[in-house]
Amino acid sequence: MRRSDLGEFEEVVLLAVAVRSPQAYSVVIAEELERETGQTVSTGAVHAALQRLETKGYLISQLGEPTPERGGRRKRLFTVTALGGRILSEVRQVRTRLWDRIVPQIILEWN
């Protein structure tokens, strides 16, 4: 397994960016995570994770067009890079291999 420096929260933020692309910005990502997890997610925490992921080269960002509903302010839109996509794919493969090795009776006992 390639060692990545991707934390669990960063992983779900990166996945949410992939889901919401090309309109992925901090508020939309926080809403997506709240919808999927049922837990409150602050836009500040999402924004910090987005910055870390961009520093690591897993995301790139650009400013969108100014919108009247935002008082003329522009949104910073994020996109997953090829490196970010490869990291997500590697993490998914590791998780799938581990899930596939769990004995079925154990999974039935959890449910």
Backbone as XML, in Angstrom:
<?xml version="1.0"?>
<chain id="A" units="angstrom">
  <residue number="1" name="MET">
    <atom name="N" x="0.852" y="-1.195" z="0.000"/>
    <atom name="CA" x="0.000" y="0.000" z="0.000"/>
    <atom name="C" x="0.878" y="1.233" z="0.000"/>
  </residue>
  <residue number="2" name="ARG">
    <atom name="N" x="0.564" y="2.140" z="-0.875"/>
    <atom name="CA" x="1.264" y="3.411" z="-0.898"/>
    <atom name="C" x="0.817" y="4.207" z="0.311"/>
  </residue>
  <residue number="3" name="ARG">
    <atom name="N" x="1.770" y="4.769" z="1.022"/>
    <atom name="CA" x="1.423" y="5.568" z="2.184"/>
    <atom name="C" x="0.970" y="6.942" z="1.711"/>
  </residue>
  <residue number="4" name="SER">
    <atom name="N" x="-0.244" y="7.285" z="2.048"/>
    <atom name="CA" x="-0.737" y="8.615" z="1.711"/>
    <atom name="C" x="-0.849" y="9.423" z="2.994"/>
  </residue>
  <residue number="5" name="ASP">
    <atom name="N" x="-0.895" y="10.704" z="2.845"/>
    <atom name="CA" x="-1.063" y="11.573" z="3.993"/>
    <atom name="C" x="-2.497" y="12.100" z="4.044"/>
  </residue>
  <residue number="6" name="LEU">
    <atom name="N" x="-3.414" y="11.250" z="3.650"/>
    <atom name="CA" x="-4.820" y="11.619" z="3.574"/>
    <atom name="C" x="-5.541" y="11.188" z="4.849"/>
  </residue>
  <residue number="7" name="GLY">
    <atom name="N" x="-6.022" y="12.155" z="5.614"/>
    <atom name="CA" x="-6.789" y="11.853" z="6.817"/>
    <atom name="C" x="-8.220" y="11.473" z="6.460"/>
  </residue>
  <residue number="8" name="GLU">
    <atom name="N" x="-8.947" y="10.912" z="7.431"/>
    <atom name="CA" x="-10.320" y="10.453" z="7.176"/>
    <atom name="C" x="-11.235" y="11.598" z="6.750"/>
  </residue>
  <residue number="9" name="PHE">
    <atom name="N" x="-11.172" y="12.738" z="7.458"/>
    <atom name="CA" x="-12.031" y="13.868" z="7.089"/>
    <atom name="C" x="-11.633" y="14.405" z="5.715"/>
  </residue>
  <residue number="10" name="GLU">
    <atom name="N" x="-10.326" y="14.455" z="5.460"/>
    <atom name="CA" x="-9.866" y="14.911" z="4.147"/>
    <atom name="C" x="-10.366" y="13.972" z="3.046"/>
  </residue>
  <residue number="11" name="GLU">
    <atom name="N" x="-10.406" y="12.696" z="3.338"/>
    <atom name="CA" x="-10.884" y="11.726" z="2.344"/>
    <atom name="C" x="-12.341" y="12.005" z="1.971"/>
  </residue>
  <residue number="12" name="VAL">
    <atom name="N" x="-13.191" y="12.216" z="2.956"/>
    <atom name="CA" x="-14.603" y="12.454" z="2.634"/>
    <atom name="C" x="-14.801" y="13.817" z="1.963"/>
  </residue>
  <residue number="13" name="VAL">
    <atom name="N" x="-13.983" y="14.800" z="2.337"/>
    <atom name="CA" x="-14.064" y="16.105" z="1.663"/>
    <atom name="C" x="-13.640" y="15.950" z="0.202"/>
  </residue>
  <residue number="14" name="LEU">
    <atom name="N" x="-12.568" y="15.206" z="-0.034"/>
    <atom name="CA" x="-12.099" y="14.973" z="-1.400"/>
    <atom name="C" x="-13.156" y="14.237" z="-2.218"/>
  </residue>
  <residue number="15" name="LEU">
    <atom name="N" x="-13.804" y="13.252" z="-1.605"/>
    <atom name="CA" x="-14.883" y="12.540" z="-2.293"/>
    <atom name="C" x="-16.046" y="13.480" z="-2.607"/>
  </residue>
  <residue number="16" name="ALA">
    <atom name="N" x="-16.398" y="14.331" z="-1.655"/>
    <atom name="CA" x="-17.505" y="15.271" z="-1.871"/>
    <atom name="C" x="-17.176" y="16.257" z="-2.993"/>
  </residue>
  <residue number="17" name="VAL">
    <atom name="N" x="-15.919" y="16.672" z="-3.087"/>
    <atom name="CA" x="-15.518" y="17.544" z="-4.201"/>
    <atom name="C" x="-15.726" y="16.814" z="-5.520"/>
  </residue>
  <residue number="18" name="ALA">
    <atom name="N" x="-15.334" y="15.547" z="-5.569"/>
    <atom name="CA" x="-15.514" y="14.761" z="-6.792"/>
    <atom name="C" x="-16.996" y="14.639" z="-7.147"/>
  </residue>
  <residue number="19" name="VAL">
    <atom name="N" x="-17.840" y="14.447" z="-6.131"/>
    <atom name="CA" x="-19.281" y="14.315" z="-6.355"/>
    <atom name="C" x="-19.875" y="15.627" z="-6.863"/>
  </residue>
  <residue number="20" name="ARG">
    <atom name="N" x="-19.481" y="16.746" z="-6.280"/>
    <atom name="CA" x="-20.107" y="18.039" z="-6.582"/>
    <atom name="C" x="-19.411" y="18.819" z="-7.701"/>
  </residue>
  <residue number="21" name="SER">
    <atom name="N" x="-18.332" y="18.311" z="-8.224"/>
    <atom name="CA" x="-17.615" y="18.996" z="-9.287"/>
    <atom name="C" x="-18.532" y="19.155" z="-10.517"/>
  </residue>
  <residue number="22" name="PRO">
    <atom name="N" x="-18.545" y="20.257" z="-11.200"/>
    <atom name="CA" x="-17.621" y="21.385" z="-11.156"/>
    <atom name="C" x="-18.090" y="22.528" z="-10.249"/>
  </residue>
  <residue number="23" name="GLN">
    <atom name="N" x="-19.135" y="22.325" z="-9.465"/>
    <atom name="CA" x="-19.649" y="23.386" z="-8.584"/>
    <atom name="C" x="-19.314" y="23.083" z="-7.124"/>
  </residue>
  <residue number="24" name="ALA">
    <atom name="N" x="-18.090" y="22.666" z="-6.850"/>
    <atom name="CA" x="-17.682" y="22.308" z="-5.494"/>
    <atom name="C" x="-17.004" y="23.485" z="-4.801"/>
  </residue>
  <residue number="25" name="TYR">
    <atom name="N" x="-17.679" y="24.037" z="-3.791"/>
    <atom name="CA" x="-17.095" y="25.068" z="-2.948"/>
    <atom name="C" x="-17.488" y="24.762" z="-1.508"/>
  </residue>
  <residue number="26" name="SER">
    <atom name="N" x="-16.900" y="25.449" z="-0.544"/>
    <atom name="CA" x="-16.965" y="25.012" z="0.853"/>
    <atom name="C" x="-18.388" y="24.827" z="1.380"/>
  </residue>
  <residue number="27" name="VAL">
    <atom name="N" x="-19.308" y="25.717" z="1.075"/>
    <atom name="CA" x="-20.679" y="25.599" z="1.584"/>
    <atom name="C" x="-21.362" y="24.355" z="1.013"/>
  </residue>
  <residue number="28" name="VAL">
    <atom name="N" x="-21.223" y="24.131" z="-0.275"/>
    <atom name="CA" x="-21.840" y="22.967" z="-0.921"/>
    <atom name="C" x="-21.238" y="21.667" z="-0.389"/>
  </residue>
  <residue number="29" name="ILE">
    <atom name="N" x="-19.937" y="21.667" z="-0.157"/>
    <atom name="CA" x="-19.275" y="20.474" z="0.382"/>
    <atom name="C" x="-19.784" y="20.187" z="1.797"/>
  </residue>
  <residue number="30" name="ALA">
    <atom name="N" x="-19.898" y="21.220" z="2.639"/>
    <atom name="CA" x="-20.412" y="21.029" z="3.999"/>
    <atom name="C" x="-21.832" y="20.472" z="3.954"/>
  </residue>
  <residue number="31" name="GLU">
    <atom name="N" x="-22.666" y="20.995" z="3.068"/>
    <atom name="CA" x="-24.042" y="20.496" z="2.922"/>
    <atom name="C" x="-24.059" y="19.044" z="2.468"/>
  </residue>
  <residue number="32" name="GLU">
    <atom name="N" x="-23.183" y="18.700" z="1.544"/>
    <atom name="CA" x="-23.106" y="17.322" z="1.038"/>
    <atom name="C" x="-22.711" y="16.369" z="2.172"/>
  </residue>
  <residue number="33" name="LEU">
    <atom name="N" x="-21.727" y="16.761" z="2.966"/>
    <atom name="CA" x="-21.268" y="15.914" z="4.074"/>
    <atom name="C" x="-22.353" y="15.779" z="5.141"/>
  </residue>
  <residue number="34" name="GLU">
    <atom name="N" x="-23.067" y="16.866" z="5.430"/>
    <atom name="CA" x="-24.162" y="16.795" z="6.407"/>
    <atom name="C" x="-25.259" y="15.853" z="5.920"/>
  </residue>
  <residue number="35" name="ARG">
    <atom name="N" x="-25.563" y="15.921" z="4.626"/>
    <atom name="CA" x="-26.600" y="15.061" z="4.052"/>
    <atom name="C" x="-26.181" y="13.587" z="4.152"/>
  </residue>
  <residue number="36" name="GLU">
    <atom name="N" x="-24.931" y="13.294" z="3.890"/>
    <atom name="CA" x="-24.467" y="11.904" z="3.875"/>
    <atom name="C" x="-24.191" y="11.344" z="5.259"/>
  </residue>
  <residue number="37" name="THR">
    <atom name="N" x="-23.733" y="12.184" z="6.186"/>
    <atom name="CA" x="-23.360" y="11.679" z="7.519"/>
    <atom name="C" x="-24.435" y="11.917" z="8.567"/>
  </residue>
  <residue number="38" name="GLY">
    <atom name="N" x="-25.325" y="12.879" z="8.333"/>
    <atom name="CA" x="-26.318" y="13.231" z="9.329"/>
    <atom name="C" x="-25.738" y="14.026" z="10.483"/>
  </residue>
  <residue number="39" name="GLN">
    <atom name="N" x="-24.523" y="14.494" z="10.320"/>
    <atom name="CA" x="-23.862" y="15.278" z="11.370"/>
    <atom name="C" x="-23.586" y="16.693" z="10.866"/>
  </residue>
  <residue number="40" name="THR">
    <atom name="N" x="-23.573" y="17.632" z="11.799"/>
    <atom name="CA" x="-23.266" y="19.013" z="11.450"/>
    <atom name="C" x="-21.793" y="19.133" z="11.073"/>
  </residue>
  <residue number="41" name="VAL">
    <atom name="N" x="-21.533" y="19.809" z="9.971"/>
    <atom name="CA" x="-20.163" y="20.024" z="9.495"/>
    <atom name="C" x="-19.987" y="21.515" z="9.278"/>
  </residue>
  <residue number="42" name="SER">
    <atom name="N" x="-19.001" y="22.107" z="9.927"/>
    <atom name="CA" x="-18.804" y="23.548" z="9.775"/>
    <atom name="C" x="-18.080" y="23.847" z="8.463"/>
  </residue>
  <residue number="43" name="THR">
    <atom name="N" x="-18.452" y="24.972" z="7.875"/>
    <atom name="CA" x="-17.777" y="25.373" z="6.637"/>
    <atom name="C" x="-16.311" y="25.718" z="6.915"/>
  </residue>
  <residue number="44" name="GLY">
    <atom name="N" x="-16.021" y="26.155" z="8.145"/>
    <atom name="CA" x="-14.632" y="26.449" z="8.506"/>
    <atom name="C" x="-13.766" y="25.197" z="8.464"/>
  </residue>
  <residue number="45" name="ALA">
    <atom name="N" x="-14.297" y="24.083" z="8.991"/>
    <atom name="CA" x="-13.547" y="22.822" z="8.966"/>
    <atom name="C" x="-13.362" y="22.348" z="7.533"/>
  </residue>
  <residue number="46" name="VAL">
    <atom name="N" x="-14.405" y="22.504" z="6.724"/>
    <atom name="CA" x="-14.313" y="22.102" z="5.317"/>
    <atom name="C" x="-13.297" y="22.979" z="4.594"/>
  </residue>
  <residue number="47" name="HIS">
    <atom name="N" x="-13.363" y="24.272" z="4.844"/>
    <atom name="CA" x="-12.441" y="25.203" z="4.182"/>
    <atom name="C" x="-10.994" y="24.869" z="4.534"/>
  </residue>
  <residue number="48" name="ALA">
    <atom name="N" x="-10.730" y="24.565" z="5.806"/>
    <atom name="CA" x="-9.361" y="24.193" z="6.221"/>
    <atom name="C" x="-8.911" y="22.916" z="5.524"/>
  </residue>
  <residue number="49" name="ALA">
    <atom name="N" x="-9.803" y="21.930" z="5.426"/>
    <atom name="CA" x="-9.462" y="20.670" z="4.743"/>
    <atom name="C" x="-9.207" y="20.925" z="3.255"/>
  </residue>
  <residue number="50" name="LEU">
    <atom name="N" x="-10.026" y="21.771" z="2.642"/>
    <atom name="CA" x="-9.829" y="22.095" z="1.223"/>
    <atom name="C" x="-8.455" y="22.729" z="0.996"/>
  </residue>
  <residue number="51" name="GLN">
    <atom name="N" x="-8.059" y="23.612" z="1.887"/>
    <atom name="CA" x="-6.742" y="24.254" z="1.750"/>
    <atom name="C" x="-5.617" y="23.230" z="1.897"/>
  </residue>
  <residue number="52" name="ARG">
    <atom name="N" x="-5.753" y="22.309" z="2.887"/>
    <atom name="CA" x="-4.723" y="21.274" z="3.068"/>
    <atom name="C" x="-4.637" y="20.379" z="1.833"/>
  </residue>
  <residue number="53" name="LEU">
    <atom name="N" x="-5.797" y="19.998" z="1.309"/>
    <atom name="CA" x="-5.816" y="19.122" z="0.131"/>
    <atom name="C" x="-5.220" y="19.813" z="-1.092"/>
  </residue>
  <residue number="54" name="GLU">
    <atom name="N" x="-5.446" y="21.101" z="-1.195"/>
    <atom name="CA" x="-4.861" y="21.845" z="-2.310"/>
    <atom name="C" x="-3.341" y="21.937" z="-2.142"/>
  </residue>
  <residue number="55" name="THR">
    <atom name="N" x="-2.883" y="22.159" z="-0.910"/>
    <atom name="CA" x="-1.437" y="22.207" z="-0.638"/>
    <atom name="C" x="-0.769" y="20.874" z="-0.964"/>
  </residue>
  <residue number="56" name="LYS">
    <atom name="N" x="-1.462" y="19.775" z="-0.692"/>
    <atom name="CA" x="-0.924" y="18.438" z="-0.967"/>
    <atom name="C" x="-0.979" y="18.073" z="-2.453"/>
  </residue>
  <residue number="57" name="GLY">
    <atom name="N" x="-1.662" y="18.894" z="-3.246"/>
    <atom name="CA" x="-1.743" y="18.645" z="-4.683"/>
    <atom name="C" x="-2.899" y="17.753" z="-5.083"/>
  </residue>
  <residue number="58" name="TYR">
    <atom name="N" x="-3.839" y="17.500" z="-4.158"/>
    <atom name="CA" x="-4.978" y="16.637" z="-4.465"/>
    <atom name="C" x="-6.139" y="17.426" z="-5.065"/>
  </residue>
  <residue number="59" name="LEU">
    <atom name="N" x="-6.122" y="18.731" z="-4.920"/>
    <atom name="CA" x="-7.161" y="19.611" z="-5.468"/>
    <atom name="C" x="-6.508" y="20.815" z="-6.121"/>
  </residue>
  <residue number="60" name="ILE">
    <atom name="N" x="-7.225" y="21.404" z="-7.064"/>
    <atom name="CA" x="-6.873" y="22.728" z="-7.569"/>
    <atom name="C" x="-8.133" y="23.585" z="-7.423"/>
  </residue>
  <residue number="61" name="SER">
    <atom name="N" x="-7.937" y="24.889" z="-7.383"/>
    <atom name="CA" x="-9.100" y="25.771" z="-7.259"/>
    <atom name="C" x="-8.965" y="26.947" z="-8.212"/>
  </residue>
  <residue number="62" name="GLN">
    <atom name="N" x="-10.112" y="27.528" z="-8.479"/>
    <atom name="CA" x="-10.161" y="28.749" z="-9.274"/>
    <atom name="C" x="-11.374" y="29.543" z="-8.822"/>
  </residue>
  <residue number="63" name="LEU">
    <atom name="N" x="-11.319" y="30.844" z="-9.037"/>
    <atom name="CA" x="-12.451" y="31.683" z="-8.665"/>
    <atom name="C" x="-13.506" y="31.624" z="-9.759"/>
  </residue>
  <residue number="64" name="GLY">
    <atom name="N" x="-14.783" y="31.435" z="-9.326"/>
    <atom name="CA" x="-15.891" y="31.451" z="-10.265"/>
    <atom name="C" x="-16.318" y="32.879" z="-10.540"/>
  </residue>
  <residue number="65" name="GLU">
    <atom name="N" x="-17.372" y="33.005" z="-11.307"/>
    <atom name="CA" x="-17.900" y="34.324" z="-11.641"/>
    <atom name="C" x="-18.639" y="34.919" z="-10.443"/>
  </residue>
  <residue number="66" name="PRO">
    <atom name="N" x="-18.614" y="36.243" z="-10.295"/>
    <atom name="CA" x="-19.386" y="36.867" z="-9.213"/>
    <atom name="C" x="-20.888" y="36.647" z="-9.424"/>
  </residue>
  <residue number="67" name="THR">
    <atom name="N" x="-21.601" y="36.440" z="-8.317"/>
    <atom name="CA" x="-23.038" y="36.191" z="-8.425"/>
    <atom name="C" x="-23.808" y="37.205" z="-7.596"/>
  </residue>
  <residue number="68" name="PRO">
    <atom name="N" x="-24.993" y="37.622" z="-8.084"/>
    <atom name="CA" x="-25.792" y="38.600" z="-7.340"/>
    <atom name="C" x="-26.212" y="38.096" z="-5.960"/>
  </residue>
  <residue number="69" name="GLU">
    <atom name="N" x="-26.529" y="36.763" z="-5.852"/>
    <atom name="CA" x="-26.979" y="36.237" z="-4.558"/>
    <atom name="C" x="-25.877" y="36.252" z="-3.511"/>
  </residue>
  <residue number="70" name="ARG">
    <atom name="N" x="-24.633" y="36.383" z="-3.933"/>
    <atom name="CA" x="-23.508" y="36.483" z="-3.002"/>
    <atom name="C" x="-23.000" y="37.919" z="-2.916"/>
  </residue>
  <residue number="71" name="GLY">
    <atom name="N" x="-23.828" y="38.862" z="-3.325"/>
    <atom name="CA" x="-23.445" y="40.271" z="-3.236"/>
    <atom name="C" x="-22.283" y="40.615" z="-4.152"/>
  </residue>
  <residue number="72" name="GLY">
    <atom name="N" x="-22.170" y="39.896" z="-5.256"/>
    <atom name="CA" x="-21.098" y="40.171" z="-6.201"/>
    <atom name="C" x="-19.791" y="39.473" z="-5.877"/>
  </residue>
  <residue number="73" name="ARG">
    <atom name="N" x="-19.779" y="38.686" z="-4.785"/>
    <atom name="CA" x="-18.544" y="37.965" z="-4.426"/>
    <atom name="C" x="-18.413" y="36.714" z="-5.288"/>
  </residue>
  <residue number="74" name="ARG">
    <atom name="N" x="-17.180" y="36.275" z="-5.455"/>
    <atom name="CA" x="-16.894" y="35.098" z="-6.262"/>
    <atom name="C" x="-16.688" y="33.886" z="-5.362"/>
  </residue>
  <residue number="75" name="LYS">
    <atom name="N" x="-17.063" y="32.725" z="-5.857"/>
    <atom name="CA" x="-16.852" y="31.468" z="-5.134"/>
    <atom name="C" x="-15.520" y="30.872" z="-5.555"/>
  </residue>
  <residue number="76" name="ARG">
    <atom name="N" x="-14.834" y="30.221" z="-4.604"/>
    <atom name="CA" x="-13.635" y="29.461" z="-4.951"/>
    <atom name="C" x="-14.073" y="28.027" z="-5.224"/>
  </residue>
  <residue number="77" name="LEU">
    <atom name="N" x="-13.959" y="27.611" z="-6.468"/>
    <atom name="CA" x="-14.421" y="26.296" z="-6.913"/>
    <atom name="C" x="-13.246" y="25.315" z="-6.957"/>
  </residue>
  <residue number="78" name="PHE">
    <atom name="N" x="-13.467" y="24.112" z="-6.441"/>
    <atom name="CA" x="-12.404" y="23.104" z="-6.333"/>
    <atom name="C" x="-12.660" y="21.948" z="-7.286"/>
  </residue>
  <residue number="79" name="THR">
    <atom name="N" x="-11.552" y="21.385" z="-7.789"/>
    <atom name="CA" x="-11.570" y="20.231" z="-8.690"/>
    <atom name="C" x="-10.498" y="19.243" z="-8.230"/>
  </residue>
  <residue number="80" name="VAL">
    <atom name="N" x="-10.818" y="17.958" z="-8.303"/>
    <atom name="CA" x="-9.859" y="16.913" z="-7.935"/>
    <atom name="C" x="-8.802" y="16.802" z="-9.034"/>
  </residue>
  <residue number="81" name="THR">
    <atom name="N" x="-7.536" y="16.758" z="-8.641"/>
    <atom name="CA" x="-6.445" y="16.589" z="-9.600"/>
    <atom name="C" x="-6.268" y="15.104" z="-9.921"/>
  </residue>
  <residue number="82" name="ALA">
    <atom name="N" x="-5.412" y="14.812" z="-10.891"/>
    <atom name="CA" x="-5.109" y="13.412" z="-11.224"/>
    <atom name="C" x="-4.489" y="12.717" z="-10.013"/>
  </residue>
  <residue number="83" name="LEU">
    <atom name="N" x="-3.606" y="13.400" z="-9.299"/>
    <atom name="CA" x="-3.008" y="12.820" z="-8.090"/>
    <atom name="C" x="-4.068" y="12.538" z="-7.040"/>
  </residue>
  <residue number="84" name="GLY">
    <atom name="N" x="-4.984" y="13.480" z="-6.838"/>
    <atom name="CA" x="-6.084" y="13.272" z="-5.885"/>
    <atom name="C" x="-6.953" y="12.096" z="-6.277"/>
  </residue>
  <residue number="85" name="GLY">
    <atom name="N" x="-7.223" y="11.954" z="-7.564"/>
    <atom name="CA" x="-8.013" y="10.826" z="-8.044"/>
    <atom name="C" x="-7.302" y="9.505" z="-7.802"/>
  </residue>
  <residue number="86" name="ARG">
    <atom name="N" x="-5.989" y="9.475" z="-8.033"/>
    <atom name="CA" x="-5.227" y="8.234" z="-7.796"/>
    <atom name="C" x="-5.232" y="7.873" z="-6.310"/>
  </residue>
  <residue number="87" name="ILE">
    <atom name="N" x="-5.089" y="8.860" z="-5.438"/>
    <atom name="CA" x="-5.097" y="8.593" z="-3.993"/>
    <atom name="C" x="-6.454" y="8.036" z="-3.579"/>
  </residue>
  <residue number="88" name="LEU">
    <atom name="N" x="-7.535" y="8.645" z="-4.068"/>
    <atom name="CA" x="-8.873" y="8.134" z="-3.732"/>
    <atom name="C" x="-9.049" y="6.700" z="-4.221"/>
  </residue>
  <residue number="89" name="SER">
    <atom name="N" x="-8.567" y="6.412" z="-5.399"/>
    <atom name="CA" x="-8.683" y="5.068" z="-5.946"/>
    <atom name="C" x="-7.895" y="4.068" z="-5.101"/>
  </residue>
  <residue number="90" name="GLU">
    <atom name="N" x="-6.699" y="4.451" z="-4.676"/>
    <atom name="CA" x="-5.888" y="3.563" z="-3.832"/>
    <atom name="C" x="-6.561" y="3.305" z="-2.498"/>
  </residue>
  <residue number="91" name="VAL">
    <atom name="N" x="-7.096" y="4.345" z="-1.886"/>
    <atom name="CA" x="-7.784" y="4.189" z="-0.591"/>
    <atom name="C" x="-8.993" y="3.264" z="-0.757"/>
  </residue>
  <residue number="92" name="ARG">
    <atom name="N" x="-9.732" y="3.447" z="-1.842"/>
    <atom name="CA" x="-10.902" y="2.601" z="-2.084"/>
    <atom name="C" x="-10.502" y="1.136" z="-2.256"/>
  </residue>
  <residue number="93" name="GLN">
    <atom name="N" x="-9.425" y="0.884" z="-2.988"/>
    <atom name="CA" x="-8.974" y="-0.490" z="-3.197"/>
    <atom name="C" x="-8.575" y="-1.154" z="-1.885"/>
  </residue>
  <residue number="94" name="VAL">
    <atom name="N" x="-7.880" y="-0.428" z="-1.029"/>
    <atom name="CA" x="-7.474" y="-0.989" z="0.271"/>
    <atom name="C" x="-8.704" y="-1.325" z="1.098"/>
  </residue>
  <residue number="95" name="ARG">
    <atom name="N" x="-9.626" y="-0.388" z="1.148"/>
    <atom name="CA" x="-10.847" y="-0.625" z="1.942"/>
    <atom name="C" x="-11.648" y="-1.815" z="1.381"/>
  </residue>
  <residue number="96" name="THR">
    <atom name="N" x="-11.771" y="-1.889" z="0.077"/>
    <atom name="CA" x="-12.524" y="-2.982" z="-0.539"/>
    <atom name="C" x="-11.867" y="-4.334" z="-0.245"/>
  </residue>
  <residue number="97" name="ARG">
    <atom name="N" x="-10.534" y="-4.396" z="-0.374"/>
    <atom name="CA" x="-9.846" y="-5.664" z="-0.086"/>
    <atom name="C" x="-10.081" y="-6.089" z="1.364"/>
  </residue>
  <residue number="98" name="LEU">
    <atom name="N" x="-10.018" y="-5.138" z="2.289"/>
    <atom name="CA" x="-10.241" y="-5.480" z="3.699"/>
    <atom name="C" x="-11.680" y="-5.926" z="3.934"/>
  </residue>
  <residue number="99" name="TRP">
    <atom name="N" x="-12.641" y="-5.206" z="3.361"/>
    <atom name="CA" x="-14.055" y="-5.593" z="3.518"/>
    <atom name="C" x="-14.308" y="-6.978" z="2.940"/>
  </residue>
  <residue number="100" name="ASP">
    <atom name="N" x="-13.675" y="-7.256" z="1.812"/>
    <atom name="CA" x="-13.880" y="-8.550" z="1.155"/>
    <atom name="C" x="-13.313" y="-9.715" z="1.958"/>
  </residue>
  <residue number="101" name="ARG">
    <atom name="N" x="-12.379" y="-9.449" z="2.862"/>
    <atom name="CA" x="-11.765" y="-10.515" z="3.665"/>
    <atom name="C" x="-12.523" y="-10.788" z="4.956"/>
  </residue>
  <residue number="102" name="ILE">
    <atom name="N" x="-13.523" y="-9.994" z="5.282"/>
    <atom name="CA" x="-14.303" y="-10.239" z="6.491"/>
    <atom name="C" x="-15.221" y="-11.430" z="6.234"/>
  </residue>
  <residue number="103" name="VAL">
    <atom name="N" x="-15.229" y="-12.340" z="7.186"/>
    <atom name="CA" x="-16.065" y="-13.528" z="7.065"/>
    <atom name="C" x="-17.535" y="-13.098" z="7.076"/>
  </residue>
  <residue number="104" name="PRO">
    <atom name="N" x="-18.357" y="-13.596" z="6.153"/>
    <atom name="CA" x="-19.764" y="-13.170" z="6.059"/>
    <atom name="C" x="-20.553" y="-13.302" z="7.359"/>
  </residue>
  <residue number="105" name="GLN">
    <atom name="N" x="-20.303" y="-14.334" z="8.158"/>
    <atom name="CA" x="-21.054" y="-14.494" z="9.408"/>
    <atom name="C" x="-20.829" y="-13.319" z="10.346"/>
  </residue>
  <residue number="106" name="ILE">
    <atom name="N" x="-19.642" y="-12.765" z="10.342"/>
    <atom name="CA" x="-19.359" y="-11.633" z="11.220"/>
    <atom name="C" x="-20.197" y="-10.427" z="10.792"/>
  </residue>
  <residue number="107" name="ILE">
    <atom name="N" x="-20.300" y="-10.192" z="9.485"/>
    <atom name="CA" x="-21.101" y="-9.072" z="8.988"/>
    <atom name="C" x="-22.568" y="-9.274" z="9.385"/>
  </residue>
  <residue number="108" name="LEU">
    <atom name="N" x="-23.070" y="-10.510" z="9.291"/>
    <atom name="CA" x="-24.455" y="-10.777" z="9.666"/>
    <atom name="C" x="-24.686" y="-10.501" z="11.150"/>
  </residue>
  <residue number="109" name="GLU">
    <atom name="N" x="-23.697" y="-10.776" z="11.993"/>
    <atom name="CA" x="-23.838" y="-10.528" z="13.424"/>
    <atom name="C" x="-23.911" y="-9.036" z="13.736"/>
  </residue>
  <residue number="110" name="TRP">
    <atom name="N" x="-23.309" y="-8.190" z="12.888"/>
    <atom name="CA" x="-23.350" y="-6.742" z="13.111"/>
    <atom name="C" x="-24.724" y="-6.165" z="12.825"/>
  </residue>
  <residue number="111" name="ASN">
    <atom name="N" x="-25.422" y="-6.794" z="11.875"/>
    <atom name="CA" x="-26.723" y="-6.239" z="11.445"/>
    <atom name="C" x="-27.861" y="-6.636" z="12.346"/>
  </residue>
</chain>
